């Protein structure tokens, strides 16, 4: 399986894997390819800078080191991704989540998330409880 991780899912992998619910086996299966979008790394950096996300070290060192340790693959953002995100109906106000939806749609991969609001979009979701 190949899947795109929502930011909070990747952070849970690092800090609270027991909160990954029924998707935990798939997330922890080394045979699966998990993607982490540059939108997620940007979201982490923004939330850390505003004090809304505490990390044990600066995001510039924390994120790359943890990406290596979790084996997730980076997913870059393209102009096509941003244009598709901008064309989505305004069901979700978070621009990071809208970009993840657009990327999952364009790649044809499921999005691993705990956000039920994303059900309103035409994208395959793997919801964690």
MARPA-257538 format. One record per residue: residue in three letters; x, y, z of N, C-alpha, C in turn; residue number from 1. Coordinates in pm, whole numbers. Layout:
N
aa:n_xx:n_yy:n_zz:ca_xx:ca_yy:ca_zz:c_xx:c_yy:c_zz:i
ALA:X:Y:Z:X:Y:Z:X:Y:Z:NUM
...
END
This chain:
129
aa:n_xx:n_yy:n_zz:ca_xx:ca_yy:ca_zz:c_xx:c_yy:c_zz:i
UNK:84:-118:0:0:0:0:89:125:0:1
UNK:44:224:-69:107:356:-69:2:454:-19:2
UNK:38:539:77:-59:632:135:9:761:176:3
UNK:-68:868:176:-23:999:221:-69:1018:365:4
UNK:25:1061:449:-6:1083:591:-50:1225:616:5
UNK:-158:1242:691:-193:1374:740:-90:1409:848:6
UNK:-65:1536:867:39:1582:959:22:1521:1097:7
UNK:-100:1526:1151:-121:1476:1286:-99:1325:1297:8
UNK:-122:1252:1189:-98:1108:1191:52:1081:1204:9
UNK:133:1154:1128:278:1135:1139:328:1172:1279:10
UNK:275:1281:1333:317:1319:1469:275:1215:1571:11
UNK:158:1154:1552:116:1046:1642:207:924:1629:12
UNK:254:896:1508:349:786:1490:469:804:1582:13
UNK:510:929:1598:629:961:1676:604:964:1826:14
UNK:488:1014:1866:465:1043:2007:361:956:2075:15
UNK:266:904:2000:157:826:2060:105:721:1961:16
UNK:189:623:1924:145:524:1825:21:446:1867:17
UNK:-4:438:1996:-125:368:2042:-252:442:1998:18
UNK:-240:569:1959:-356:647:1913:-378:638:1762:19
UNK:-312:542:1697:-331:524:1552:-447:431:1520:20
UNK:-508:377:1622:-629:297:1606:-611:177:1515:21
UNK:-715:150:1438:-717:32:1353:-617:41:1238:22
UNK:-568:160:1208:-472:175:1099:-328:150:1143:23
UNK:-306:130:1272:-169:113:1322:-92:0:1251:24
UNK:-150:-119:1231:-74:-223:1162:-29:-181:1021:25
UNK:-116:-115:948:-80:-71:813:29:36:817:26
UNK:19:126:914:117:233:927:253:177:966:27
UNK:254:76:1051:380:19:1099:436:-90:1009:28
UNK:362:-129:905:408:-232:812:517:-174:722:29
UNK:639:-223:738:753:-171:662:737:-192:511:30
UNK:647:-279:471:623:-303:329:539:-196:263:31
UNK:477:-111:343:395:-3:288:479:122:266:32
UNK:443:198:164:511:325:135:426:438:189:33
UNK:482:511:285:412:623:346:478:753:301:34
UNK:396:847:261:442:976:211:411:1086:310:35
UNK:503:1180:325:480:1299:406:501:1419:316:36
UNK:396:1497:301:399:1612:211:482:1726:268:37
UNK:540:1802:178:607:1927:218:506:2020:285:38
UNK:377:2004:255:274:2082:323:274:2050:473:39
UNK:297:1925:508:300:1885:648:423:1939:719:40
UNK:538:1935:653:658:1989:717:644:2139:735:41
UNK:581:2205:641:554:2349:652:458:2375:768:42
UNK:352:2295:778:255:2311:887:323:2294:1023:43
UNK:411:2195:1033:484:2173:1158:569:2295:1192:44
UNK:639:2347:1094:725:2464:1117:642:2586:1159:45
UNK:528:2607:1095:442:2721:1128:386:2707:1269:46
UNK:334:2590:1301:275:2569:1433:380:2578:1544:47
UNK:500:2530:1516:607:2541:1615:645:2687:1635:48
UNK:656:2762:1527:695:2904:1535:592:2988:1612:49
UNK:464:2949:1604:359:3023:1673:333:2970:1814:50
UNK:408:2868:1855:392:2813:1989:279:2713:2004:51
UNK:216:2675:1894:105:2579:1901:150:2434:1894:52
UNK:280:2412:1868:332:2276:1863:468:2274:1931:53
UNK:476:2199:2038:602:2184:2111:679:2066:2053:54
UNK:807:2087:2029:895:1982:1981:1020:1979:2068:55
UNK:1086:1864:2079:1205:1857:2163:1327:1925:2103:56
UNK:1318:1964:1976:1426:2035:1908:1365:2115:1793:57
UNK:1440:2206:1732:1384:2285:1623:1336:2197:1507:58
UNK:1231:2240:1438:1177:2161:1328:1281:2129:1220:59
UNK:1376:2219:1199:1477:2198:1096:1563:2075:1118:60
UNK:1578:2034:1242:1651:1910:1270:1555:1796:1306:61
UNK:1447:1829:1376:1352:1728:1421:1286:1656:1303:62
UNK:1233:1731:1209:1156:1671:1100:1241:1579:1013:63
UNK:1356:1625:960:1433:1533:875:1481:1407:949:64
UNK:1522:1422:1073:1569:1305:1149:1455:1206:1171:65
UNK:1337:1256:1204:1223:1166:1229:1168:1108:1099:66
UNK:1179:1181:989:1138:1123:861:1226:1002:829:67
UNK:1355:1017:853:1445:903:829:1411:787:922:68
UNK:1389:816:1050:1364:709:1146:1231:638:1123:69
UNK:1132:708:1070:1002:645:1042:994:589:901:70
UNK:1093:620:818:1094:567:683:993:628:589:71
UNK:937:744:625:842:808:533:918:876:421:72
UNK:854:883:307:914:944:189:862:1087:173:73
UNK:948:1179:134:901:1316:114:818:1328:-14:74
UNK:717:1410:-6:634:1440:-123:640:1591:-145:75
UNK:692:1630:-259:706:1772:-290:573:1830:-334:76
UNK:562:1960:-330:442:2031:-372:466:2087:-512:77
UNK:373:2063:-602:385:2114:-738:281:2224:-763:78
UNK:302:2305:-866:198:2402:-901:63:2335:-928:79
UNK:65:2217:-988:-61:2146:-1014:-131:2112:-883:80
UNK:-54:2076:-780:-113:2047:-648:-181:2170:-591:81
UNK:-113:2284:-596:-169:2405:-536:-291:2455:-612:82
UNK:-288:2442:-744:-404:2484:-823:-523:2394:-796:83
UNK:-499:2264:-782:-607:2171:-751:-664:2198:-612:84
UNK:-577:2228:-516:-624:2261:-381:-710:2386:-383:85
UNK:-670:2484:-461:-748:2608:-471:-883:2588:-536:86
UNK:-896:2485:-619:-1022:2459:-688:-1118:2371:-608:87
UNK:-1073:2318:-493:-1160:2234:-412:-1273:2317:-350:88
UNK:-1389:2256:-332:-1496:2328:-263:-1454:2358:-119:89
UNK:-1501:2469:-64:-1456:2512:69:-1519:2435:185:90
UNK:-1509:2303:183:-1564:2220:290:-1476:2223:414:91
UNK:-1349:2245:392:-1251:2247:502:-1174:2377:490:92
UNK:-1158:2448:600:-1094:2579:596:-941:2574:605:93
UNK:-887:2461:648:-742:2449:667:-673:2431:531:94
UNK:-590:2527:491:-524:2515:361:-426:2398:353:95
UNK:-366:2360:465:-275:2245:465:-353:2118:432:96
UNK:-468:2099:494:-549:1980:469:-603:1979:326:97
UNK:-640:2094:275:-690:2101:138:-579:2062:39:98
UNK:-457:2102:68:-344:2065:-18:-319:1915:-11:99
UNK:-329:1857:108:-312:1712:121:-420:1636:43:100
UNK:-543:1684:48:-651:1622:-28:-617:1626:-177:101
UNK:-576:1742:-226:-543:1756:-368:-429:1663:-407:102
UNK:-327:1653:-323:-216:1564:-354:-260:1418:-357:103
UNK:-340:1377:-260:-389:1238:-257:-474:1209:-380:104
UNK:-558:1305:-418:-641:1287:-537:-553:1269:-661:105
UNK:-455:1357:-677:-373:1353:-797:-284:1229:-804:106
UNK:-240:1180:-689:-157:1059:-686:-241:931:-690:107
UNK:-370:944:-659:-456:827:-652:-423:737:-535:108
UNK:-387:800:-421:-353:725:-301:-447:766:-188:109
UNK:-466:678:-91:-549:717:24:-475:815:115:110
UNK:-554:893:187:-503:987:285:-534:930:423:111
UNK:-431:906:502:-447:858:639:-470:979:729:112
UNK:-585:985:793:-623:1102:872:-718:1064:984:113
UNK:-733:1154:1079:-835:1139:1183:-944:1245:1165:114
UNK:-937:1320:1056:-1026:1434:1033:-1148:1392:952:115
UNK:-1264:1371:1017:-1383:1327:945:-1440:1432:849:116
UNK:-1403:1557:864:-1452:1662:774:-1406:1634:631:117
UNK:-1294:1567:616:-1239:1540:484:-1322:1439:405:118
UNK:-1418:1375:470:-1508:1281:400:-1588:1350:291:119
UNK:-1604:1480:301:-1680:1553:202:-1611:1566:67:120
UNK:-1484:1533:62:-1408:1543:-63:-1404:1408:-133:121
UNK:-1386:1412:-264:-1374:1292:-344:-1231:1240:-335:122
UNK:-1199:1178:-221:-1068:1122:-198:-1083:1002:-106:123
UNK:-1001:900:-129:-1005:784:-42:-941:818:91:124
UNK:-1012:793:200:-960:819:334:-944:688:409:125
UNK:-837:680:486:-820:574:584:-824:645:718:126
UNK:-937:637:785:-958:709:910:-901:633:1028:127
UNK:-829:704:1112:-783:646:1236:-876:692:1346:128
UNK:-894:608:1444:-987:644:1553:-915:716:1663:129
END
